[in-house]
Amino acid sequence: MERPDFPKNLAYNIKNLSGFSKATILLTGNIYAVVNQGDTIKVKLPSNTDVDLRTFTMHFKGTCEAAGSSSKVHFPRLSSSLIKTLAVYINGTLIEKIDNYNTLCNKLYDLDGGGVDQTAKRFLENSDPSVGYKIGVSSNDKSAGARINKCLVATASDTKQKFMVNSWLDFLSASSCPCPDTNDLNNVEIEITFDNEKVLWGSGASGTSGTGLDVVSTGASYELEDVKFTISKIIFNNPTYYDMKASKLLSSGLIIGYQTYITSKQASFPKGTSVNVLTTVNTTSLDKIICCLQPADSPLSKLQLAGANNDASGLPFNQLFATNYAASAGNAIENAVDSGDLYNQSVYFKSDATGLVSSSIEIDNTPLMPR
C-alpha cells in the first residue's frame, strides 16, 4: 500500500543513500568536576552537525556517605532515579520540562515489568541496587568480579561507582526526527537538575522496631564526579540527504513532533481524607494517565525487601526472589517491622495505595469508570 505523502522518487533516493559514517562526540556540561545533590547541569549539543538523539548518554561516578559511622548508604535502582527535573531548550526557548522525572521513570519501569532480567540489559544503570561487584587489584586476585551484598550492615557506602543514563523519556527518545541537523535547530541545550539525598537507601543499623520503616541515618549526601556526555554524529559523504532536506525546508518546512510527559504533584494529606487533584493539560492526544501515592515524608530507609535488612544475614533481591524468602516463617510481607514487599527500591519511590477506598478520573468533566 503506497502512502500518498511519501513520493516514490524520495523512497528511491533514501534506499540509495550511501557513503556515511558515525562517530561518537564527547560533551562536557557547565559543571564537570563535582556535581552535588540539588545542582543543575546544562550541556549543549554540538553545532552544525547531524546528531543521533537516541545515542545521547550521560556518564558519571557516584559517591554517597552518611553522617553516622554505623550506617552505610547506597544509590537507588536506576541511575535516572537521581534526576529530579529534565528540560530541553532550543535557541533559549524552553520546549519541554518534566518535573519529578525520577518518579516517572520508576513508575514506567514498574508498569513495563522491569525485573531481574534487566540487569544484563541495563549495564551501568543499577537495575538491581541490592548487589554490587568488586574487581581485584591484580589479575591474580581470586576475588575479582565477586558479588557484593549491599544489604549487609558491613558493606561500605558506594564510592566512585560508575553509572550511565541512556534511557530517556522526552524529546531525546521520542522525536519523530531522531537524527536532526543542529544547523537547522541552532542552539540545543539539555538541562538536568538532581534530586536530594532522600533517593538513597541505607544498610546500616535499624531504627525503632515496629515503626514499619527502618530509618538508618540522617545527614546523608551524595556527589557525582567526572560527569560527561556522549552522542553520535552522522557524516554524509553523499550529498543526496542534504539536497532532500534543503528541498523540504524550502517548500513546506520541517515539523518535528515528539512525545512528552506532564507531571503534577499534590501536597501531602492525612489518611482518611478525600482529596481532589486538578491538572490542566493542553494536548490533542492524551495517551496515558498514571496515578500513584507516595509517602509524605520519605526517610532515608532500607530497601523495601521483606525481612532482608533487619540483621547481618540480609539477602539481596535475587536470592529473596528465587527462594520466596518473604513467605517463609516469621518473614511474611504483612510483618510491620519488615515493611517490605520485594520492591527492591528505596522508600522515596514507593507507591502504596493501601487503604484507598475509591477513586475516579474525569477528563473534560466526563468521569471515567470509578475504581
ROVEXFI-540259 format. One record per residue (C-alpha): x, y, z; residue in one letter. Coordinates in steps of 0.1 Angstrom, whole numbers, padded with zeros to 4 digits, always signed. Each point is the difference from the previous one (the first is absolute). Layout:
BEGIN
XYZa
...
//
This chain:
BEGIN
+0000+0000+0000m
+0015+0033-0011e
+0000+0030+0022r
-0010+0032-0019p
+0022+0022+0022d
+0031-0020-0008f
+0010+0004-0037p
+0015-0030-0017k
+0030+0019-0012n
+0008+0010+0035l
-0001-0036+0011a
+0024-0009-0028y
+0024+0027+0012n
-0001-0012+0036i
+0006-0036-0010k
+0031+0011-0019n
+0015+0021+0028l
+0036-0010+0005s
+0033+0013+0010g
-0008+0011+0035f
+0017-0008+0034s
-0007+0005+0037k
+0024+0012+0026a
-0004+0006+0038t
+0004+0035+0013i
+0010+0007+0037l
-0019+0029+0015l
+0005+0018+0033t
-0025+0020+0019g
+0003+0033+0019n
+0010-0021+0031i
+0026-0027-0004y
+0021-0005+0032a
-0026-0007+0027v
-0038+0002-0002v
-0018-0001+0033n
-0035-0010+0008q
-0025+0028-0010g
+0024+0014-0026d
-0010+0008-0036t
+0022-0009-0029i
-0005+0012-0036k
+0016-0015-0031v
-0001+0013-0036k
-0003-0023-0030l
+0027+0004-0027p
-0007+0027-0026s
-0003-0004-0037n
-0002-0038+0003t
-0024-0028-0007d
-0004-0017+0033v
-0018-0032+0011d
-0020+0010+0030l
-0006-0037+0009r
+0037-0003+0008t
+0001+0029+0025f
+0015-0014+0032t
+0011+0014+0034m
+0030-0016+0018h
+0011+0007+0036f
+0015-0015+0031k
-0021+0002+0032g
+0010+0001+0036t
-0023+0001+0030c
+0005+0001+0038e
-0019+0002+0032a
+0007+0022+0031a
-0001-0030+0023g
+0029-0025-0001s
-0025-0029+0007s
-0020+0007-0032s
+0010-0007-0035k
-0019+0015-0030v
-0004-0010-0036h
-0015+0013-0032f
-0035-0009-0010p
-0013-0023-0028r
+0006+0016-0034l
+0025+0027-0006s
-0027+0023-0013s
-0015+0000+0036s
+0025+0028+0008l
-0016+0024-0025i
-0027+0023+0015k
-0007+0022-0031t
+0009-0003-0036l
-0004+0029-0024a
+0008+0007-0037v
+0007+0035-0014y
+0003+0009-0037i
+0014+0034-0007n
-0007+0010+0036g
-0036-0010-0002t
-0013-0027+0024l
-0017-0026-0021i
-0003-0027+0026e
+0002-0004+0038k
-0007-0032+0019i
-0002+0004+0038d
+0003-0030+0023n
+0018-0017-0028y
+0014-0028+0022n
-0034-0009+0014t
-0014-0002-0035l
+0029-0023-0011c
-0006-0023+0029n
-0037-0002-0006k
+0004-0008-0037l
+0027-0026+0009y
-0024-0016+0024d
-0028-0001-0025l
+0022-0014-0027d
+0010-0029+0022g
+0036+0009+0007g
+0015-0028+0020g
+0031-0022+0005v
+0002-0007-0037d
+0009+0037-0006q
+0033-0002+0019t
+0021-0011-0030a
-0020+0022-0025k
+0004+0032+0021r
+0037+0001+0004f
+0011+0027+0025l
-0036+0011+0007e
-0001-0017+0034n
-0030-0021-0008s
+0006-0021+0032d
+0011+0023+0028p
+0002-0028+0025s
+0033-0014-0015v
+0033+0014-0013g
+0032-0014-0014y
+0036+0004+0010k
+0031-0004-0021i
+0033-0013+0013g
+0031+0023+0001v
+0019-0025-0022s
-0007-0027-0024s
+0011-0026+0026n
-0027+0011+0024d
-0025-0028+0002k
-0027+0023+0013s
-0001+0019-0033a
-0036+0004-0011g
-0015-0012+0033a
-0035+0012+0008r
-0005+0023+0029i
-0031-0002+0022n
-0010+0036+0007k
-0027-0010+0024c
+0026-0010+0026l
+0008+0025+0027v
+0037-0004-0005a
-0001+0009-0037t
+0016+0034-0006a
-0019+0029-0015s
+0002+0003-0038d
+0033+0018-0010t
+0008+0011-0036k
-0025-0024-0014q
-0003+0003-0038k
-0034+0008-0014f
-0015+0009-0034m
-0035+0013-0011v
-0009-0008-0036n
-0038-0007+0004s
-0019+0033-0003w
-0037+0009+0000l
-0001+0033-0018d
+0010+0017-0032f
+0032-0020-0001l
-0017-0033-0004s
-0034+0007-0015a
+0007+0025-0027s
-0015-0007-0035s
+0034+0011-0014c
+0025-0019+0022p
+0030+0013-0021c
-0005+0037-0004p
+0026+0025-0013d
+0009+0024+0027t
+0007+0025-0027n
-0037+0002-0006d
-0009+0001+0038l
+0030+0022+0009n
+0006+0000+0038n
-0013-0032+0017v
+0006-0003+0038e
-0010-0028+0024i
-0004+0011+0037e
+0000-0026+0028i
-0007+0007+0037t
+0009-0027+0025f
-0022-0010+0029d
+0008+0001+0038n
+0015-0027+0022e
-0034-0017+0007k
+0003-0020-0031v
+0028-0020+0017l
-0004-0031+0021w
+0020-0014+0029g
+0012-0033+0013s
+0011+0011+0035g
-0015-0004+0034a
-0037-0003+0003s
-0022+0027+0015g
-0029-0003+0024t
-0015-0035-0002s
-0036-0002-0009g
-0002+0033-0019t
-0003-0018-0033g
+0030+0018-0014l
+0036-0005+0010d
+0015+0035-0001v
+0038-0004-0002v
+0014+0034+0003s
-0004+0037-0006t
+0025+0024-0016g
+0006-0022-0030a
+0013+0016-0032s
+0013-0009-0034y
+0022+0015-0027e
+0007-0007-0036l
+0034+0005-0017e
+0014-0004-0035d
-0034+0009-0015v
+0001-0001-0037k
-0023-0007-0030f
+0004-0018-0033t
-0020+0001-0032i
+0005-0014-0035s
+0003+0023-0030k
-0007-0011-0035i
+0021+0011-0029i
-0014-0004-0036f
+0025+0000-0028n
-0028-0003-0025n
-0019+0033-0005p
-0034-0017-0006t
-0011+0003+0036y
+0008+0037+0002y
-0016+0007-0034d
-0033-0017+0012m
+0000+0019+0033k
+0007+0033-0017a
-0029-0006-0024s
-0023-0008+0029k
+0010+0030+0020l
-0005+0024-0030l
-0034-0015-0009s
-0021-0007+0031s
+0025+0001+0029g
+0009-0029+0023l
-0023-0007+0029i
+0014-0021+0029i
-0025-0017+0023g
+0009-0018+0033y
-0017-0017+0029q
+0003+0017+0034t
-0013-0003+0036y
-0016+0025+0023i
+0001-0007+0037t
-0020+0015+0029s
+0007-0006+0036k
-0026+0006+0027q
+0009+0012+0035a
+0000-0026+0028s
-0033-0009+0018f
-0009-0023+0029p
-0016-0034-0003k
-0038+0000+0000g
-0001+0032-0020t
-0018+0005-0033s
+0021+0020-0025v
-0005+0014-0035n
+0030+0005-0023v
-0005+0023-0030l
+0025+0000-0028t
-0003+0020-0032t
+0014-0015-0031v
-0002+0016-0035n
+0005-0028-0025t
-0017-0016-0030t
+0011-0035+0011s
-0001-0013+0036l
+0014-0035-0001d
+0005-0009+0036k
-0009+0011+0035i
+0020-0013+0029i
-0011+0005+0036c
+0021-0009+0030c
+0002+0007+0037l
+0033+0006+0018q
+0010+0004+0037p
-0004+0036+0011a
+0034-0001+0017d
+0025-0024-0015s
+0026-0008+0026p
+0034-0015-0010l
-0010-0036+0004s
+0010-0035-0011k
-0011-0017-0032l
-0036-0012+0000q
+0010-0036+0003l
-0021-0019+0026a
+0023-0015+0027g
+0031+0008-0020a
+0017+0027+0020n
-0007-0004+0036n
+0031-0018+0009d
+0035-0009-0013a
-0014-0029-0020s
-0020+0022-0024g
-0004-0015-0035l
+0002+0019-0033p
-0031+0001-0022f
+0009-0029-0023n
+0003-0024+0028q
-0032+0012+0017l
-0019-0003-0033f
+0014-0035-0008a
-0006-0015+0034t
-0033+0017+0008n
+0015+0013+0031y
-0028+0025+0007a
-0025-0028+0005a
+0022-0020+0024s
-0009-0004+0037a
+0005+0032+0020g
+0007+0022-0031n
-0035+0005-0015a
-0006+0031-0021i
-0026+0010+0026e
+0027+0003+0027n
-0001+0037+0010a
+0037+0001+0009v
+0011-0014-0033d
-0022+0024-0020s
+0010-0014-0033g
-0015-0017-0030d
+0030-0009-0021l
-0001+0033-0018y
+0038+0004+0000n
-0001+0038+0001q
+0003+0028+0026s
-0030+0013+0018v
+0001+0032-0019y
-0014-0017-0031f
-0025-0022+0019k
-0036+0001-0013s
-0023-0012+0027d
-0038+0003-0005a
-0008-0022+0030t
-0033+0012+0015g
-0012+0017-0031l
-0038-0004-0001v
-0009+0014-0034s
+0013+0023-0027s
-0012+0016-0032s
+0016+0018-0029i
-0018+0027-0020e
+0011+0013-0034i
-0018+0032-0012d
-0025-0006+0028n
-0008-0034-0014t
+0006-0027+0027p
+0017-0032-0009l
-0011-0032+0016m
+0006+0004+0038p
+0023-0024+0019r
//
